[in-house]
Amino acid sequence: MIPSARINATIEILEKVDRSSLNVDRVTLSYFRQRRFAGAKDRSFIIELVYRLVRNRIKINWWLDSLSLAISPRSQVIAGLALFNDGPLDDIEDLFKEGQHSTGLLDDEEGNLIKELVTQSIFNEKMPDNVKYECPDWIADRLRPIYGNDLNSHLEALNTEASFDLRLNTLTNPNREGIRQALKRQGLKTELTTYSPFGLRSNRRQRLDGTKYFKSGLIEVQDEGSQLAALLVGAAPGMQIIDFCAGSGGKALVMGGLMQNTGRIVAMEVSQNRLKQAGIRISRAGLHNIERKLISDENDKK
């Protein structure tokens, strides 16, 4: 993909996020499934830019609002590129050339926006604290009485990029160090997670759905916190467990493996699509002690 096509893809993803009820993870995954022509470097650039923009969206909107400019995915991308100071003015303008799959030329207002912001830091002393730390007003108002002077440090931590965590199949319990070395040979360096006994952590995201380890159910993408939450249940062989609000089944997979395919887990969820995804993951992991159940809400008596 040419550079301007990458920028166009970034704008399209942000537009889809705004139009749909799906989160940015699912929109991005769906976007690239429909565009197999995008190479690894293209996907990496676009995903990194998308998440960087999302993590700084409230600050970017503050700048656009302060300049009395309309807020849209396109204007957010333009402002973000200028505020991130990733290159000189001419380099940013070159990203908006005409051509196939390009996002189109900058108009005068957009050109002036870049000139206005390219010399600025994304932070400004006039910004309210909740803007600096990417927290909507109504949430900050509720959290401030709870955390007091520590609120800003908590918000700052929440807005840092999450690590890329993997989890080994708790049923087959493969050799963690062996998997780590195998992934390293494929270009993904990981370290053992600090607390989870079956987790691996990388500071770089990489697609794994094409690897034999993922296809065979040996590894799954799951953050260490979710792994620990499942561990805290204390699931053991023969137990009867209800996973309420199960999502796509990540924690149920951990518990099902720890139960050694015995007992019973009922994974309850209001989303049919999430349960469908859970079914795929359950099958891949080799588990048969997990039952999926669609419910209407938390008061469903079925």
C-alpha positions in Angstrom: 0.0 0.0 0.0 1.2 3.5 -0.8 1.5 5.9 2.2 -1.7 7.8 1.4 -3.7 4.5 1.2 -2.5 3.7 4.7 -3.9 7.0 5.9 -7.2 6.4 4.1 -7.5 3.0 5.7 -6.9 4.6 9.1 -9.8 7.1 8.5 -12.1 4.3 7.2 -11.5 2.2 10.4 -12.2 5.2 12.7 -15.4 5.9 10.6 -16.5 2.3 11.1 -15.9 2.5 14.8 -18.1 5.7 15.0 -20.9 4.1 13.0 -21.0 0.7 14.7 -21.4 -0.5 18.3 -18.3 -2.6 17.9 -15.0 -1.8 19.6 -11.9 -0.8 17.7 -10.4 -4.3 18.1 -13.2 -6.0 16.2 -13.5 -3.3 13.6 -9.8 -3.5 12.8 -9.9 -7.3 12.6 -12.9 -7.3 10.3 -11.4 -4.6 8.1 -8.2 -6.5 7.4 -10.0 -9.8 6.9 -11.8 -8.2 4.0 -8.5 -6.8 2.7 -6.0 -9.7 2.4 -3.9 -7.6 0.0 -2.6 -5.5 2.9 0.9 -6.6 3.8 2.2 -7.1 7.3 4.0 -3.7 7.3 0.8 -2.0 6.1 -1.3 -3.6 8.9 1.3 -2.8 11.5 1.5 0.9 10.5 -2.3 1.3 10.3 -3.0 -0.5 13.6 -0.3 1.4 15.5 -1.7 4.7 14.1 -5.3 3.8 14.8 -4.6 2.9 18.5 -2.4 6.0 19.0 -5.2 8.2 17.7 -7.8 6.4 19.9 -5.6 6.8 23.0 -5.3 10.5 22.3 -8.7 11.3 20.9 -10.0 13.5 23.7 -6.9 15.7 23.5 -7.1 15.8 19.7 -10.8 16.8 19.9 -9.8 19.5 22.4 -7.4 21.0 19.9 -10.0 20.9 17.1 -12.6 22.5 19.3 -10.2 25.2 20.4 -9.7 26.0 16.7 -13.4 25.9 16.0 -13.0 23.1 13.6 -15.5 20.2 12.9 -14.6 16.9 14.6 -14.5 13.9 12.3 -12.3 10.9 11.8 -10.5 12.7 8.9 -9.9 15.9 10.9 -8.7 13.7 13.9 -6.2 11.9 11.7 -4.9 15.2 10.2 -4.6 16.8 13.7 -3.1 13.7 15.2 -0.4 13.5 12.5 0.6 17.1 13.1 0.5 16.9 16.9 2.5 13.6 17.0 5.3 15.5 15.3 6.3 12.5 13.3 7.7 14.5 10.5 8.0 17.9 8.8 5.0 19.7 7.3 5.8 18.6 3.8 5.9 14.9 4.8 2.4 15.1 6.3 1.0 16.9 3.3 2.5 14.2 1.0 0.3 11.6 2.8 -2.8 13.3 1.2 -1.9 13.0 -2.5 -4.5 12.0 -5.0 -4.5 8.4 -6.4 -6.2 5.0 -6.1 -7.2 4.2 -2.6 -6.0 7.7 -1.5 -7.9 9.8 1.0 -7.7 12.9 -1.3 -6.0 16.2 -1.3 -6.1 18.6 1.7 -8.3 21.6 1.4 -7.2 25.0 2.6 -8.7 24.6 6.1 -6.9 21.3 6.6 -3.7 22.7 5.3 -3.9 25.5 7.8 -4.8 23.0 10.6 -1.5 21.2 10.0 0.5 24.5 10.0 -1.2 25.5 13.2 -0.5 22.2 15.1 2.7 20.9 13.7 4.7 23.1 16.0 2.5 22.3 19.0 2.8 19.6 21.7 -0.3 17.4 22.0 -0.4 18.5 25.6 -1.4 22.1 26.5 -1.3 23.8 29.9 -4.9 25.0 29.3 -6.3 21.5 29.1 -8.3 20.2 32.0 -6.8 17.3 33.8 -9.4 14.8 32.5 -8.6 15.9 28.9 -4.8 15.4 29.5 -5.5 11.9 30.8 -8.2 11.0 28.2 -11.1 10.7 30.6 -14.6 12.0 29.8 -16.0 14.6 32.1 -18.8 12.5 33.5 -16.5 9.6 34.4 -13.9 11.9 36.0 -16.6 13.5 38.1 -17.5 10.0 39.5 -13.9 8.8 40.0 -12.5 12.0 41.7 -14.3 11.4 45.0 -13.0 7.8 45.0 -9.3 8.3 44.1 -8.8 12.0 45.1 -5.2 13.1 44.4 -4.3 9.7 42.9 -6.8 9.9 40.1 -4.4 11.4 37.5 -1.8 8.6 38.0 -4.5 6.0 37.6 -5.8 7.6 34.5 -2.3 7.9 33.0 -1.7 4.2 33.7 -5.0 3.2 32.0 -4.1 5.2 28.9 -0.8 3.4 28.3 -0.6 0.8 25.5 -1.6 -2.7 26.8 0.9 -5.5 26.5 0.3 -8.3 24.1 -0.4 -11.4 26.3 -0.8 -15.0 25.3 -2.0 -18.0 27.3 -1.1 -21.6 26.9 -3.9 -24.2 26.7 -4.5 -25.2 30.3 -5.9 -28.6 29.2 -2.8 -29.8 27.3 -0.4 -27.7 29.4 2.3 -27.4 26.7 5.9 -26.5 27.7 5.8 -22.8 28.2 9.5 -22.3 27.6 9.4 -24.5 24.5 6.5 -22.4 23.0 8.4 -19.2 23.9 11.4 -20.3 22.0 9.3 -21.4 19.0 7.6 -18.1 18.8 11.0 -16.4 19.0 12.1 -18.3 15.9 9.0 -16.8 14.2 10.0 -13.3 15.1 7.9 -12.8 18.3 9.9 -12.3 21.4 8.1 -13.0 24.6 8.8 -13.2 28.3 7.1 -15.3 31.0 4.2 -13.5 32.7 4.9 -12.4 36.2 1.9 -13.9 37.9 0.1 -16.3 35.5 1.8 -19.7 35.4 0.7 -20.2 31.8 1.1 -16.8 30.2 3.6 -15.1 27.8 4.0 -11.4 27.3 5.3 -9.4 24.3 5.6 -5.6 23.9 4.7 -6.0 20.2 1.5 -7.2 18.6 1.6 -9.8 15.9 -1.0 -11.8 14.1 -0.9 -15.4 15.2 -4.1 -16.9 13.7 -2.0 -18.4 10.8 0.5 -20.2 13.1 0.2 -23.9 13.9 0.3 -23.1 17.6 -2.9 -21.0 17.4 -4.7 -23.3 14.9 -4.0 -26.3 17.1 -5.3 -24.6 20.2 -2.0 -24.5 22.0 -2.1 -20.7 22.5 -4.7 -18.0 22.8 -4.5 -14.2 23.0 -5.6 -13.3 26.5 -4.3 -10.6 28.9 -2.8 -11.7 32.1 -5.5 -10.0 34.2 -8.2 -12.2 32.6 -6.0 -15.3 33.2 -5.7 -14.5 36.8 -9.4 -13.8 37.2 -10.1 -17.3 35.9 -7.5 -18.8 38.2 -9.0 -17.1 41.3 -12.2 -19.1 40.8 -10.3 -22.1 41.9 -11.9 -24.4 39.2 -11.1 -28.1 39.8 -12.1 -31.4 38.1 -15.8 -32.3 38.7 -17.0 -28.8 39.6 -20.2 -27.2 38.3 -19.5 -23.5 37.3 -21.6 -20.7 35.7 -19.6 -18.2 33.7 -22.1 -15.2 33.7 -21.4 -12.6 31.0 -19.0 -15.1 29.4 -18.2 -13.0 26.3 -16.3 -15.1 23.7 -15.3 -17.6 26.4 -11.7 -16.7 27.3 -12.1 -17.4 31.1 -14.2 -20.4 30.5 -11.4 -21.9 28.4 -9.0 -21.5 31.3 -11.4 -23.1 33.8 -12.4 -25.9 31.4 -8.8 -26.9 31.0 -8.1 -26.7 34.7 -11.1 -29.0 35.3 -9.5 -31.5 32.8 -12.6 -31.7 30.7 -14.7 -33.0 33.6 -17.6 -31.3 35.4 -19.6 -28.7 33.7 -19.3 -25.0 32.8 -22.3 -23.0 31.6 -21.2 -20.0 29.6 -24.0 -17.4 29.6 -24.0 -14.5 27.3 -26.5 -12.0 25.8 -24.7 -11.9 22.4 -25.2 -14.7 19.9 -22.1 -13.5 18.0 -19.9 -13.8 21.1 -21.2 -17.2 21.9 -20.5 -18.3 18.3 -16.9 -17.1 18.6 -16.7 -19.0 22.0 -17.8 -22.2 20.2 -15.0 -21.9 17.7 -12.5 -21.3 20.5 -13.9 -24.2 22.7 -13.5 -26.6 19.8 -10.0 -25.4 18.9 -9.0 -25.9 22.6 -10.3 -29.5 22.6 -12.8 -28.9 25.4 -16.2 -30.5 25.7 -17.2 -29.6 29.2 -18.4 -26.1 28.3 -22.1 -25.5 27.5 -23.1 -22.2 25.8 -26.4 -20.6 26.7 -27.9 -17.5 25.2 -29.8 -15.3 27.7 -31.8 -12.1 27.2 -30.5 -10.2 30.2 -29.3 -10.7 33.8 -32.9 -11.5 34.9 -33.6 -14.2 32.3 -35.2 -17.1 34.2 -34.8 -19.7 31.4 
